[in-house]
């Protein structure tokens, strides 16, 4: 296989992995919005408990592509490190919005 084809194949794989990350953050934000609508939301602490459980289930059930495992582990660590009373939803919104803009720019090429 010529080098050019290898590079193009690599770019496609990288682009696919990036799209999977955008999809993952979209899913987690939708799950958070649905949780917030429930009567059991429990404020920031409840939101973080929900996130930790959601992330664990996503990882245990292999819901997302294996490339997302590092994102799941990083997020779980971030929640634990930041503390249960720290609202990380704004950070998740920012990560998603930034990734979505980059994806849109990439798709425009």
N, C-alpha and C positions, 0 to 999 in steps of 0.2 A: 504494500500500500504506500503510495507516495506520501511524503511528509505533509504536503498541503492537505490531503484528505485526512490525515491523522489530526492535524490542527483543527480542521473544521469539525471533525467528530468530537474532539475535546471541547470545543466551544459549545456544541450542541448539548453535551453532557452537563457542562457547567451551567448552561442556560436552563436546562431541565431542573437541575438541583436548586437553582435560584428560584424558579417558579414554585417548586415544592415548599421552599421556605416561606414564600409569600402566602401560599395556600395555608400553611400551618398557622401563621400568625392571624390570618383571616378567621380560621376555625376557632382559635383560642379566644379571639375577641367576640365572636358570635356566641360562644359558650358563656363567656362572662356576662354579656348582655342578657342572655336568657336566664342566667343565675340571678342577676340583679332584679329581674321581674318576679322571681319567686318570693314567697313569703318568708323563706328561710335564709335570705341573703346574709344577715348577720354583720353588716358593715364591712370594714376593711379586713378585719381578722377572718370573718367568714368567707370573704372573697379569696383571701390567700389560702385558706384551708381547702376551698373548692378547687382553686388552681392546682395545688399540690396533688390532690386526688385525681383531677382530670389528667394532669401530666403523667402520673404514675399509670393510670389506666391506658392512656395512649401508648405509653412505652411497653407495658406488659402485653397488650393486645396487638402490638405491631400495626397500629392503625395507619401510621404514616411511613413513608419511605425510610429505609435505614439511615439515609443521610441526615434525617431530622433528629436522630438520637442525640447528637451533640447539642442541638438546640434545646431539647427537652432537659437534658442533664444540666446545661448551663442555667436555664430558667429556674429549675428546682433549687439549684445552689444559690441563685440570686435572691429568691424569695426567702430562703432560710437565712442568708447572710444579712439581708436588709431588715429582717425582723417582720413578725406577723402583723405589725401595726403600720407598715409602710405600704402605701397604695402604689402598686407597680403598673396599674392599668394605663396611666399616661405614657409610661415608657413603652409599653406594648403598642399603644396607638402610634407613637412616634416611629418605632421600628417598622411597623406595618406600612405606614404612610410613606416612609423613606424607601422601603423596598418596593412598594407598588409604583412609585414614581420612576425608580430605576428600571423596573420591569417594563413599564410603558415606554420609556425611552429606548430600551433595548428592542422592544417589539416594533418600534417605529423605523428601525434600520432596514 
